Structures are given as C-alpha cells and as structure tokens.
Amino acid sequence: MMEAGHNAQNAALHADSPDRRCSRDDVQPVYNENRQRTLTAIVTVVPMLALAVAAWQMWDGLLQPSDLVVLAVMYALTGLGVTVGFHRLLTHRSFCTYPVVRGLFAVLGSAAIEGPVISWVADHRKHHAFSDLPGDPHSPHVGHGDGLRGVLRGLLHAHLGWLFVHSERGSHERYAPDLLADPVISFVDRTFLVWAIGGLAAAFAMGYAIGGSLRAGLTGLLWGGAIRMLLVHHVTYSINSLCHFFGSRPYATDDESRNLLWLALPTFGEAWHNNHHAFPTSAAHGFGWRQPDLSAVLIALMGRLGLAWNVVVVSPERRRAKELVGSADAA
C-alpha cells in the first residue's frame, strides 16, 4: 500500500502541482472541429431518441427481463471501465496492474463511447490542474455570468456543452505523455472505433444469446447499447456539473468539488467528488462504510487476487489534517 503518487511525473500531472497557470500549449489542437461536433451530436442525440423507443416498448408491455439483464451487465462493464480504468488507473494511477488488465479496462472504457482514452485522460488531468479556474475544460463556475441565468448556463456547459467546445481541451503531449508512450493504451486509443462498435455488438450478441431471436438481439442492442450509453454518459457528466455545485464539502480544496450521496451508487463511487479532489490519487473515493464505493471494492478485490498492487491508500491522519473545521461527514 502507498500513500503517495508513484513518481514525480505523477505529482506534476495532478491538482496538487504548484503551477496552475494556463497557457495555449495546454490545449489539444482540433483539425476538423465541425466533424468532431457532428460526431458528438450523434452520440448525444441518438441515445435520447432511443429513449422514446424504450418508453414505447415499456408502455406496450414488450419489455423483457432479458433486456434489463443486458442493460445491467453492459452498464456495469462500461461504467467500471470508465471509473476504475479511465479514471482511477489511467488518469490518477491509483494502482498498478498487468498490461493485459490495463488494456482490458481501456477497452471497456472505450466501449462507453465517451471518447478515446488518451483524450479522456488528458481532459481530466487538465480539469484537476485548473479545477474551477480559467483553463478548466468543464467548470460550471468560470465565465458563465451571474444570477440564475449564469448558474443554468454553467451547469449546462459543465454537463454537456463543453463536449462541443474545444478551446480548453487537454493537450495529449502535456497531460498524457505516459499514455502516448504506452504501447497497449496507444493501440486502444488508435482503435477506439472498434471498441465503440464492439460494445454495441456485444449488447446485440448478449440479447440474442439470452432471448434466442433476432428481436431479442435488437432489443438487447436498444437497452444494452443506446439506453446504456444514455445512462452512463449522463451519470458521468453529472460529476462534472452537479458535483461541482451541490452537496457537502468535508475537505478543504481549491475548487467547488462536492460529495453527492444520492449519485454515489449509479456512479460506482465517483460522486464522493470532494473526497477525490482532496486526495486525487486515492484508489478509494468513498471513505468508510457510510460512503459506498463499488469501484474501490473492485480494486480491493483485484488486490486480493494479485491483479492490483501499489494501491494508493490515504491514511486517517492525512484525511483529518485536511478536514474543514466543523465538518460532520468526513468520516
């Protein structure tokens, strides 16, 4: 077990780096912005349209238990691919694992269709470097105006709008040089489209295998593909928006990160967001049994199986040293 990051480069890439100045070499260039916006719109709108089909299916009594099984399995696999893989392993290096396991998590996270792994990591590391300051790719607090209108604009930007804006996206060379040099992760990044389509194909195949018909395969694709995308995307986006606006702040941080209890289970523990910003490299975001964190449970299980090591654990002493005076929910 370790309390510190793995090396000096790791510390430089995280929020406790002393240099929080924003410069243009921090930004990833985009060579065809219109195409990127069109693809983002498709990935955003199609699952919303699928929701109408799903609602009709439920209304007409056509929803089958097998559809919910496919939804649950695909939600868990791709969601944990994002939370354990993209976030805690690859962004913050909260634990070490074998290259094949690292690649598997990168594939599962890619199947969530939240963008290629290196772009995701670079954006998130830049978020930590400039959290709720100019330079943060998705802060709800910077540059959105005052009053209720400013609040609503900020929340919309942090939740979804930032995906269509490329002026503050994290430079791959600046924020993810370790992943660019990693042959496993760079391969998964280059072949992102394969894993995105593969996740949808897996939902179809699972539905077909359970239901034994083309219709079951198509409804499996609906629920385990489109509806799963809608759910995984928006619970992830809610961390950027809601968890920087609503909830409790047990720890002193230089931003507006918050813990949001009701969002903890669907996000597999990511909604303990103030905890995370206080201790970015911690493998656990939930501290104690009152803060459920399924991602941390999986990492702990991997450790017992010999699949994870150098797991970063924050001591109670470090946590107490950073508690806000009078906080009642830091335990």
C-alpha positions as a Markdown table, in Angstrom:
| # | Residue | x | y | z |
|---|---|---|---|---|
| 1 | Met | 0.0 | 0.0 | 0.0 |
| 2 | Met | 1.2 | 3.5 | -0.8 |
| 3 | Glu | 0.1 | 7.0 | 0.4 |
| 4 | Ala | 2.0 | 9.0 | -2.2 |
| 5 | Gly | 1.9 | 9.0 | -6.0 |
| 6 | His | 4.2 | 6.6 | -7.8 |
| 7 | Asn | 6.7 | 9.2 | -9.1 |
| 8 | Ala | 7.5 | 12.8 | -9.6 |
| 9 | Gln | 5.8 | 12.9 | -13.0 |
| 10 | Asn | 2.6 | 11.6 | -11.4 |
| 11 | Ala | 2.6 | 14.5 | -9.0 |
| 12 | Ala | 3.1 | 17.1 | -11.7 |
| 13 | Leu | 0.1 | 15.9 | -13.6 |
| 14 | His | -2.3 | 16.2 | -10.7 |
| 15 | Ala | -4.1 | 19.0 | -8.9 |
| 16 | Asp | -1.5 | 19.5 | -6.1 |
| 17 | Ser | 1.0 | 20.7 | -8.7 |
| 18 | Pro | 2.1 | 24.2 | -7.6 |
| 19 | Asp | 1.9 | 25.6 | -11.2 |
| 20 | Arg | -1.7 | 26.3 | -12.1 |
| 21 | Arg | -1.0 | 28.8 | -14.9 |
| 22 | Cys | -2.9 | 28.2 | -18.1 |
| 23 | Ser | -1.1 | 28.5 | -21.5 |
| 24 | Arg | -2.1 | 27.8 | -25.0 |
| 25 | Asp | 0.3 | 24.8 | -25.2 |
| 26 | Asp | -2.0 | 23.2 | -22.7 |
| 27 | Val | -4.7 | 22.9 | -25.4 |
| 28 | Gln | -5.1 | 20.0 | -27.8 |
| 29 | Pro | -5.4 | 21.2 | -31.4 |
| 30 | Val | -8.6 | 20.1 | -33.3 |
| 31 | Tyr | -8.2 | 19.8 | -37.1 |
| 32 | Asn | -11.8 | 19.3 | -38.1 |
| 33 | Glu | -14.0 | 20.9 | -35.4 |
| 34 | Asn | -17.2 | 20.7 | -37.4 |
| 35 | Arg | -16.8 | 16.9 | -37.9 |
| 36 | Gln | -16.0 | 16.5 | -34.1 |
| 37 | Arg | -19.1 | 18.4 | -33.2 |
| 38 | Thr | -21.2 | 16.4 | -35.6 |
| 39 | Leu | -20.0 | 13.1 | -34.1 |
| 40 | Thr | -20.5 | 14.4 | -30.6 |
| 41 | Ala | -24.1 | 15.4 | -31.5 |
| 42 | Ile | -24.8 | 12.0 | -33.0 |
| 43 | Val | -23.5 | 10.2 | -29.9 |
| 44 | Thr | -25.5 | 12.6 | -27.7 |
| 45 | Val | -28.9 | 12.7 | -29.6 |
| 46 | Val | -29.3 | 9.1 | -30.8 |
| 47 | Pro | -29.5 | 7.6 | -27.2 |
| 48 | Met | -32.1 | 10.3 | -26.4 |
| 49 | Leu | -34.2 | 9.2 | -29.4 |
| 50 | Ala | -33.8 | 5.6 | -28.4 |
| 51 | Leu | -35.3 | 6.5 | -25.0 |
| 52 | Ala | -38.6 | 7.2 | -26.8 |
| 53 | Val | -38.5 | 3.7 | -28.4 |
| 54 | Ala | -37.7 | 2.2 | -25.0 |
| 55 | Ala | -40.6 | 4.1 | -23.4 |
| 56 | Trp | -43.0 | 2.8 | -26.1 |
| 57 | Gln | -41.7 | -0.7 | -25.5 |
| 58 | Met | -42.4 | -0.5 | -21.8 |
| 59 | Trp | -45.8 | 1.1 | -22.4 |
| 60 | Asp | -46.8 | -1.7 | -24.8 |
| 61 | Gly | -45.7 | -4.5 | -22.5 |
| 62 | Leu | -42.8 | -5.5 | -24.8 |
| 63 | Leu | -40.0 | -5.1 | -22.3 |
| 64 | Gln | -38.5 | -8.5 | -21.3 |
| 65 | Pro | -36.4 | -9.4 | -18.3 |
| 66 | Ser | -33.5 | -10.3 | -20.7 |
| 67 | Asp | -33.4 | -6.6 | -21.8 |
| 68 | Leu | -32.8 | -5.5 | -18.3 |
| 69 | Val | -30.1 | -8.1 | -17.8 |
| 70 | Val | -28.3 | -6.9 | -20.9 |
| 71 | Leu | -28.6 | -3.3 | -19.7 |
| 72 | Ala | -27.3 | -4.1 | -16.2 |
| 73 | Val | -24.3 | -6.1 | -17.5 |
| 74 | Met | -23.3 | -3.6 | -20.1 |
| 75 | Tyr | -23.8 | -0.7 | -17.7 |
| 76 | Ala | -21.6 | -2.3 | -15.1 |
| 77 | Leu | -18.8 | -3.3 | -17.6 |
| 78 | Thr | -18.6 | 0.1 | -19.4 |
| 79 | Gly | -19.2 | 2.1 | -16.3 |
| 80 | Leu | -16.4 | 0.4 | -14.4 |
| 81 | Gly | -14.3 | 0.7 | -17.5 |
| 82 | Val | -14.6 | 4.5 | -17.1 |
| 83 | Thr | -14.4 | 4.7 | -13.3 |
| 84 | Val | -11.8 | 2.1 | -12.5 |
| 85 | Gly | -10.0 | 2.1 | -15.9 |
| 86 | Phe | -10.0 | 5.6 | -17.4 |
| 87 | His | -10.2 | 7.4 | -14.1 |
| 88 | Arg | -8.5 | 5.8 | -11.2 |
| 89 | Leu | -6.0 | 3.6 | -13.1 |
| 90 | Leu | -5.0 | 5.6 | -16.1 |
| 91 | Thr | -5.7 | 9.2 | -15.1 |
| 92 | His | -4.6 | 9.1 | -11.5 |
| 93 | Arg | -2.5 | 5.9 | -11.3 |
| 94 | Ser | -4.1 | 4.9 | -8.1 |
| 95 | Phe | -2.9 | 1.3 | -8.5 |
| 96 | Cys | -0.7 | -0.8 | -10.8 |
| 97 | Thr | -1.8 | -3.8 | -12.8 |
| 98 | Tyr | -0.6 | -6.1 | -15.6 |
| 99 | Pro | -0.6 | -4.7 | -19.2 |
| 100 | Val | -3.4 | -7.1 | -20.3 |
| 101 | Val | -5.6 | -5.9 | -17.4 |
| 102 | Arg | -4.8 | -2.3 | -18.2 |
| 103 | Gly | -5.7 | -2.9 | -21.8 |
| 104 | Leu | -9.0 | -4.6 | -20.8 |
| 105 | Phe | -10.1 | -1.6 | -18.7 |
| 106 | Ala | -9.1 | 0.7 | -21.5 |
| 107 | Val | -11.3 | -1.3 | -24.0 |
| 108 | Leu | -14.2 | -1.4 | -21.6 |
| 109 | Gly | -14.0 | 2.4 | -21.0 |
| 110 | Ser | -13.8 | 3.0 | -24.8 |
| 111 | Ala | -16.9 | 0.9 | -25.2 |
| 112 | Ala | -18.7 | 3.5 | -23.1 |
| 113 | Ile | -18.2 | 5.9 | -26.0 |
| 114 | Glu | -17.1 | 8.9 | -24.0 |
| 115 | Gly | -14.2 | 9.4 | -26.4 |
| 116 | Pro | -10.8 | 7.8 | -27.0 |
| 117 | Val | -8.9 | 7.0 | -23.8 |
| 118 | Ile | -6.0 | 9.4 | -24.2 |
| 119 | Ser | -8.3 | 12.4 | -24.9 |
| 120 | Trp | -10.4 | 11.5 | -21.9 |
| 121 | Val | -7.4 | 11.3 | -19.6 |
| 122 | Ala | -5.8 | 14.5 | -20.9 |
| 123 | Asp | -9.1 | 16.4 | -20.4 |
| 124 | His | -9.5 | 15.1 | -16.9 |
| 125 | Arg | -5.9 | 15.8 | -15.8 |
| 126 | Lys | -6.3 | 19.3 | -17.1 |
| 127 | His | -9.5 | 19.6 | -15.1 |
| 128 | His | -7.6 | 18.8 | -12.0 |
| 129 | Ala | -4.8 | 21.2 | -12.8 |
| 130 | Phe | -7.2 | 24.1 | -13.2 |
| 131 | Ser | -10.3 | 22.9 | -11.3 |
| 132 | Asp | -12.9 | 25.7 | -11.4 |
| 133 | Leu | -10.3 | 28.2 | -12.7 |
| 134 | Pro | -9.8 | 29.6 | -16.2 |
| 135 | Gly | -8.4 | 26.6 | -18.2 |
| 136 | Asp | -10.7 | 24.0 | -16.7 |
| 137 | Pro | -12.4 | 22.3 | -19.6 |
| 138 | His | -15.8 | 21.9 | -17.9 |
| 139 | Ser | -16.1 | 24.2 | -14.8 |
| 140 | Pro | -19.7 | 25.4 | -14.1 |
| 141 | His | -18.3 | 28.4 | -12.3 |
| 142 | Val | -16.0 | 30.1 | -14.9 |
| 143 | Gly | -17.2 | 32.6 | -17.5 |
| 144 | His | -20.9 | 31.9 | -17.4 |
| 145 | Gly | -22.3 | 35.1 | -15.9 |
| 146 | Asp | -24.1 | 36.0 | -12.7 |
| 147 | Gly | -27.5 | 35.2 | -11.3 |
| 148 | Leu | -29.8 | 32.3 | -12.1 |
| 149 | Arg | -29.1 | 32.5 | -15.8 |
| 150 | Gly | -25.4 | 32.2 | -15.1 |
| 151 | Val | -25.9 | 29.2 | -12.9 |
| 152 | Leu | -28.0 | 27.4 | -15.5 |
| 153 | Arg | -25.5 | 28.2 | -18.3 |
| 154 | Gly | -22.7 | 27.0 | -16.1 |
| 155 | Leu | -24.4 | 23.7 | -15.3 |
| 156 | Leu | -25.3 | 23.1 | -18.9 |
| 157 | His | -21.7 | 23.8 | -20.0 |
| 158 | Ala | -20.2 | 21.5 | -17.4 |
| 159 | His | -22.7 | 18.7 | -18.0 |
| 160 | Leu | -22.8 | 18.7 | -21.8 |
| 161 | Gly | -21.9 | 21.9 | -23.6 |
| 162 | Trp | -18.1 | 21.6 | -23.0 |
| 163 | Leu | -18.1 | 18.5 | -25.3 |
| 164 | Phe | -18.9 | 20.8 | -28.2 |
| 165 | Val | -16.2 | 23.3 | -27.3 |
| 166 | His | -12.5 | 22.6 | -28.0 |
| 167 | Ser | -10.8 | 25.8 | -26.7 |
| 168 | Glu | -9.7 | 24.2 | -23.4 |
| 169 | Arg | -9.3 | 20.5 | -24.2 |
| 170 | Gly | -6.2 | 19.0 | -22.6 |
| 171 | Ser | -3.1 | 18.6 | -24.7 |
| 172 | His | -2.1 | 14.9 | -25.1 |
| 173 | Glu | 1.6 | 15.7 | -25.1 |
| 174 | Arg | 1.3 | 17.9 | -22.0 |
| 175 | Tyr | -1.2 | 15.9 | -19.9 |
| 176 | Ala | -0.8 | 12.3 | -21.1 |
| 177 | Pro | 2.8 | 11.7 | -22.2 |
| 178 | Asp | 2.9 | 8.4 | -20.3 |
| 179 | Leu | -0.1 | 7.0 | -22.2 |
| 180 | Leu | 1.3 | 8.2 | -25.6 |
| 181 | Ala | 4.4 | 6.1 | -24.7 |
| 182 | Asp | 2.3 | 3.1 | -23.5 |
| 183 | Pro | 2.0 | 0.7 | -26.5 |
| 184 | Val | -1.1 | -1.0 | -25.0 |
| 185 | Ile | -3.0 | 2.2 | -24.3 |
| 186 | Ser | -1.9 | 3.9 | -27.5 |
| 187 | Phe | -3.2 | 0.9 | -29.5 |
| 188 | Val | -6.6 | 1.0 | -27.8 |
| 189 | Asp | -6.7 | 4.8 | -28.4 |
| 190 | Arg | -6.0 | 4.4 | -32.1 |
| 191 | Thr | -8.6 | 1.7 | -32.5 |
| 192 | Phe | -11.3 | 3.5 | -30.5 |
| 193 | Leu | -14.0 | 3.0 | -33.2 |
| 194 | Val | -13.5 | -0.8 | -33.0 |
| 195 | Trp | -14.2 | -0.9 | -29.3 |
| 196 | Ala | -17.1 | 1.6 | -29.5 |
| 197 | Ile | -18.8 | -0.6 | -32.2 |
| 198 | Gly | -17.7 | -3.7 | -30.3 |
| 199 | Gly | -19.6 | -2.6 | -27.2 |
| 200 | Leu | -22.8 | -2.3 | -29.3 |
| 201 | Ala | -22.2 | -5.6 | -30.9 |
| 202 | Ala | -21.7 | -7.2 | -27.5 |
| 203 | Ala | -25.1 | -5.9 | -26.4 |
| 204 | Phe | -26.8 | -7.4 | -29.5 |
| 205 | Ala | -25.0 | -10.7 | -29.1 |
| 206 | Met | -25.9 | -10.9 | -25.4 |
| 207 | Gly | -29.6 | -10.2 | -26.2 |
| 208 | Tyr | -29.6 | -12.8 | -28.9 |
| 209 | Ala | -27.9 | -15.4 | -26.7 |
| 210 | Ile | -30.4 | -14.9 | -23.9 |
| 211 | Gly | -33.5 | -14.5 | -26.0 |
| 212 | Gly | -32.6 | -16.7 | -28.9 |
| 213 | Ser | -34.1 | -14.5 | -31.6 |
| 214 | Leu | -33.3 | -11.5 | -33.8 |
| 215 | Arg | -35.9 | -9.4 | -31.9 |
| 216 | Ala | -34.1 | -10.2 | -28.6 |
| 217 | Gly | -30.8 | -9.2 | -30.1 |
| 218 | Leu | -32.3 | -5.9 | -31.3 |
| 219 | Thr | -33.9 | -5.1 | -28.0 |
| 220 | Gly | -30.6 | -6.1 | -26.3 |
| 221 | Leu | -29.0 | -3.5 | -28.6 |
| 222 | Leu | -31.6 | -0.9 | -27.6 |
| 223 | Trp | -31.2 | -1.4 | -23.9 |
| 224 | Gly | -27.6 | -2.6 | -23.6 |
| 225 | Gly | -26.4 | -0.2 | -26.3 |
| 226 | Ala | -28.4 | 3.0 | -26.6 |
| 227 | Ile | -30.1 | 3.2 | -23.2 |
| 228 | Arg | -26.9 | 2.1 | -21.5 |
| 229 | Met | -25.0 | 4.9 | -23.3 |
| 230 | Leu | -27.5 | 7.4 | -22.2 |
| 231 | Leu | -27.3 | 6.4 | -18.6 |
| 232 | Val | -23.5 | 6.0 | -18.4 |
| 233 | His | -22.9 | 9.3 | -20.2 |
| 234 | His | -25.2 | 11.4 | -18.0 |
| 235 | Val | -24.1 | 10.0 | -14.7 |
| 236 | Thr | -20.5 | 10.7 | -15.8 |
| 237 | Tyr | -21.5 | 14.2 | -16.9 |
| 238 | Ser | -23.2 | 14.8 | -13.6 |
| 239 | Ile | -19.9 | 14.5 | -11.8 |
| 240 | Asn | -18.7 | 17.5 | -13.8 |
| 241 | Ser | -21.8 | 19.5 | -13.3 |
| 242 | Leu | -23.8 | 18.5 | -10.2 |
| 243 | Cys | -20.8 | 17.5 | -8.1 |
| 244 | His | -19.2 | 21.0 | -8.5 |
| 245 | Phe | -22.4 | 22.7 | -7.4 |
| 246 | Phe | -24.5 | 20.7 | -5.0 |
| 247 | Gly | -23.6 | 18.6 | -1.9 |
| 248 | Ser | -21.2 | 18.6 | 1.0 |
| 249 | Arg | -17.6 | 19.7 | 1.4 |
| 250 | Pro | -15.9 | 17.8 | 4.2 |
| 251 | Tyr | -12.4 | 18.7 | 2.9 |
| 252 | Ala | -10.6 | 21.9 | 2.1 |
| 253 | Thr | -9.9 | 22.1 | -1.6 |
| 254 | Asp | -9.1 | 25.0 | -4.0 |
| 255 | Asp | -12.3 | 24.4 | -6.0 |
| 256 | Glu | -16.0 | 23.8 | -5.6 |
| 257 | Ser | -16.0 | 20.0 | -5.7 |
| 258 | Arg | -18.8 | 18.4 | -3.6 |
| 259 | Asn | -19.9 | 15.0 | -2.3 |
| 260 | Leu | -23.3 | 14.0 | -3.5 |
| 261 | Leu | -24.7 | 11.0 | -1.7 |
| 262 | Trp | -27.6 | 10.0 | -4.0 |
| 263 | Leu | -25.3 | 9.9 | -7.0 |
| 264 | Ala | -22.7 | 7.6 | -5.4 |
| 265 | Leu | -24.2 | 4.2 | -6.3 |
| 266 | Pro | -25.0 | 4.9 | -10.0 |
| 267 | Thr | -21.5 | 6.4 | -10.5 |
| 268 | Phe | -19.8 | 3.5 | -8.7 |
| 269 | Gly | -18.4 | 5.8 | -6.0 |
| 270 | Glu | -17.3 | 8.7 | -8.2 |
| 271 | Ala | -19.8 | 11.1 | -6.6 |
| 272 | Trp | -17.6 | 11.4 | -3.5 |
| 273 | His | -16.1 | 14.1 | -5.5 |
| 274 | Asn | -14.8 | 16.4 | -2.8 |
| 275 | Asn | -13.0 | 13.5 | -1.3 |
| 276 | His | -11.5 | 12.8 | -4.7 |
| 277 | His | -10.3 | 16.4 | -5.3 |
| 278 | Ala | -8.8 | 16.5 | -1.8 |
| 279 | Phe | -6.9 | 13.2 | -2.4 |
| 280 | Pro | -6.7 | 12.8 | -6.2 |
| 281 | Thr | -4.5 | 9.7 | -6.3 |
| 282 | Ser | -6.5 | 7.7 | -3.7 |
| 283 | Ala | -7.9 | 4.5 | -5.1 |
| 284 | Ala | -11.0 | 4.9 | -2.9 |
| 285 | His | -13.2 | 7.9 | -3.2 |
| 286 | Gly | -15.6 | 6.8 | -0.5 |
| 287 | Phe | -14.1 | 6.8 | 3.0 |
| 288 | Gly | -15.8 | 4.3 | 5.3 |
| 289 | Trp | -18.9 | 2.2 | 5.1 |
| 290 | Arg | -21.2 | 5.2 | 5.0 |
| 291 | Gln | -19.8 | 6.2 | 1.7 |
| 292 | Pro | -20.3 | 3.3 | -0.7 |
| 293 | Asp | -17.8 | 3.0 | -3.5 |
| 294 | Leu | -18.1 | 0.0 | -5.7 |
| 295 | Ser | -15.1 | 0.9 | -7.8 |
| 296 | Ala | -12.9 | 0.8 | -4.7 |
| 297 | Val | -14.4 | -2.6 | -3.8 |
| 298 | Leu | -13.4 | -3.9 | -7.2 |
| 299 | Ile | -9.9 | -2.5 | -6.9 |
| 300 | Ala | -9.6 | -4.1 | -3.4 |
| 301 | Leu | -10.8 | -7.5 | -4.8 |
| 302 | Met | -8.2 | -7.2 | -7.6 |
| 303 | Gly | -5.6 | -6.6 | -5.0 |
| 304 | Arg | -6.6 | -9.8 | -3.1 |
| 305 | Leu | -6.4 | -11.7 | -6.4 |
| 306 | Gly | -3.0 | -10.4 | -7.2 |
| 307 | Leu | -4.2 | -8.3 | -10.1 |
| 308 | Ala | -3.6 | -4.9 | -8.5 |
| 309 | Trp | -0.7 | -3.6 | -6.4 |
| 310 | Asn | 0.8 | -0.3 | -5.1 |
| 311 | Val | -2.8 | 0.7 | -4.3 |
| 312 | Val | -2.8 | 4.2 | -3.1 |
| 313 | Val | -4.5 | 4.4 | 0.4 |
| 314 | Val | -5.0 | 7.7 | 2.3 |
| 315 | Ser | -4.3 | 7.4 | 6.0 |
| 316 | Pro | -6.9 | 8.7 | 8.5 |
| 317 | Glu | -4.2 | 11.1 | 9.7 |
| 318 | Arg | -3.9 | 12.7 | 6.3 |
| 319 | Arg | -7.7 | 12.9 | 6.0 |
| 320 | Arg | -8.1 | 14.5 | 9.4 |
| 321 | Ala | -5.4 | 17.1 | 8.5 |
| 322 | Lys | -7.4 | 18.3 | 5.5 |
| 323 | Glu | -10.9 | 18.3 | 7.1 |
| 324 | Leu | -12.8 | 21.5 | 7.2 |
| 325 | Val | -13.4 | 22.8 | 10.7 |
| 326 | Gly | -16.8 | 21.6 | 11.9 |
| 327 | Ser | -17.4 | 19.1 | 9.1 |
| 328 | Ala | -19.7 | 16.3 | 10.1 |
| 329 | Asp | -19.3 | 14.0 | 7.1 |
| 330 | Ala | -15.6 | 13.4 | 6.6 |
| 331 | Ala | -15.5 | 10.1 | 8.4 |
